[in-house]
Amino acid sequence: MNLLLIHFAMRASAWSDVSAALRRDSLADDRPNLLRVGCAKPSRRKAAPTIAGIVCGLLLLVWPVALHAEDGYRLWLRYERIGDEKLLAAYLPALGQIVLSTPAGTDSATLAAARTELAAGLDGMLGLKAVVIVVAGAPASAVGEEGYSLQTTPRDGRRTIVISASRDIGVLYGAFALLRLIQTGEPVDKLNLTSVPKIQRRMLDHWDNLNGFIERGYAGFSLWQWFQLPEYRDPRYRDYARAMASIGLNGTVLTNVNANALVLTPAYLEKVAALAEEFRPYGIRVYLTARFSAPIEIGGLKTADPLDPAVAAWWRKKADEIYSYVPDFGGFVVKANSEGQPGPHEYGRTHAEGANMLADALEPHGGILMWRAFVYAADNETDRVNQAYKQFTVLDGQFRDNVVVQIKNGPLDFMPREPFHPLFGAMPHTRLALELQITQEYLGLSVHLAYLGPLWQEVLDSDTFAQGPGSTVARVIDGRLYERDLSVIAGVANTGSDRNWTGHPLAQANWYTFGRLAWDNTLSAEVVAREWTQMTFGRAPATVATVAKILLGSRETVVNYSMPLGLHHIMAEGHHYGPGPWVHHERPDWSSSYYHQADEIGLGANRGAKGSNATGTYAKELAARWDDIETCPENLLLWFHHVPWDHRMKSGRILWDELCLRYQQGVDEVRTIQRDWDSLAGKIDAERYAHVQALLRRQESDACDWREACLLYFQTFAKRPLPAGVEAPAHDLAYYEAVKLRYVPGHPGDY
Ligand code: GCW
């Protein structure tokens, strides 16, 4: 009984304990042969049962299933014991010893992190006390700065796995890769592989404010406890760093692009330095957002004009100061002249002039400057989706070498589906970064399941035709197409203070997948989804098949019940949760009608050559295909065309009927997901099972709302009945228009 009580009292903080053990070990222990640390052996100090633990423990006596409950804190780094005897029998001899080989051959905090991770993982999964030694080896060839090689080879008469790299961080990545192989049931007895990241800077962009609120954050508050820093360092910082390194991410932008200049003051730089120190062993550099008007706000200058020498001098001094706190500081991200953020346009200067001035300040320290291309203005007559193209293409070639223009995947704003951003094919003389949104601003926040791997793969695989066929977005941004020496990918984080990090238990897959695709942008979403599932829910084939199927179809499902056939930006105002095709704002570009253009004739934006000519911002091969209503892919049809309600679709149905049935299909697909999920009862832990099940119930009801609200609204234009097969609405349009949600997480205006 006592054991049971202790077990339950420990459950909630299980991973913290592992991490604490890892931390203790990584900081203090540099012996090659590691002590046994792992999930199975929590420290006694933390094991003292609490009253809550005792109560819960008593409950457990009558509900033993909960013994295996999981709260999701451990993410994909669970290291559960492998039950399959045959697999165990194959693994144990292959892992006789592990050699970490780097040119220096000396231990470091990073190698200690690798050793402790291996110890925890091998103990947890195999019950094996790992023998891990560090040796000086020839620099691994062809693995670059961060890559690694894994080799199985005999050494001193023992079967050995050698993880070699040019730098310690490569060894840490290799250690995580080895553990991943075991977690996913892959053989390790004949390893001979190398892996090198395709993109150099693989970053998570946090839209975290200094007051702890996360803009578009749906999993609690910021992980960064600014007020308690630098003295108190939440152990979670290390857990964050471990998770990041395990998927190969190497940069974190700590602050919101809607920036606060205060983070650049010494009081905050001290705190930034503390975070940087926590992350450093895991190869993660910190970056900050720079508010363009900082020289005025915290520097006492009268102007922030980038061509004013005093302004440039102020930023140079500021950069020097930042590097005195954080010697490996990565650089700045800047949102300028967009959605109210200050920028060079105030002074009649261009984006390039603004960016270059900041880049020059960072350059002596090796820092980089990411200048966002997410720019649009209310008073601009140009179609919003063409504005960035217009402003930036004329600047091609004018940016410094350490400037990267950071572009969202689509020309509008992280919609469930958009065509890729035309700038990827239109700035051959500029370094371009891809910005993806991991947090689900327009895909149901952390309430709906939307696995984004297929969306990102769709973008990466999109052909810009910039240098002929095969000029994919992936090749533009990883530097292969133009042989660039600097490459960046950024994902807007979906992490927060929620115990499970991401709110929706399955949204962890999006963080995971972003990292894996940032490392290797040729991986398929399907492979990564399966990998994540195995690590997160175990390897039972039926479970893996079911979860992977659920994940892989879920984005298209969201598209279907919210914005099918190329519809976009018809969500509720402000918080962006739920439908709002009727939203009317004094800014036309924040009104839904600007995008759907519904009228008695039809539906969809007119963006062909005879309209706003968004098609003309793409290569001629694409422009020709997308201009023609007959050859435009149906999943982008209403993005590019105003389509008559009775237009014949490929299915043979008219547009109105097709639209209605797509909305219905989305709802039906959620129900299928629910059934599939229900089939996992008893196959996965009760806690995550019930959590996802409850969220899916909400998603089903929300999907019905989307369908009914949008169809009732569009019906006022189409003036046609709902076709057979579409469920009758539960309410009238006025009901949906009157829905006003308050305190929706992540919405900056509601606090
Ligand atoms: O879509 C908009 C979001 C804003 C965000 C902006 C951006 C951080 O609604 O909340 O601001 O995009 O990307 O800058």
Residues whose N, C-alpha, C, O or C-beta is under 5 A from the ligand:
A	BS01	GCW	E215 V257 N258 F374 D413
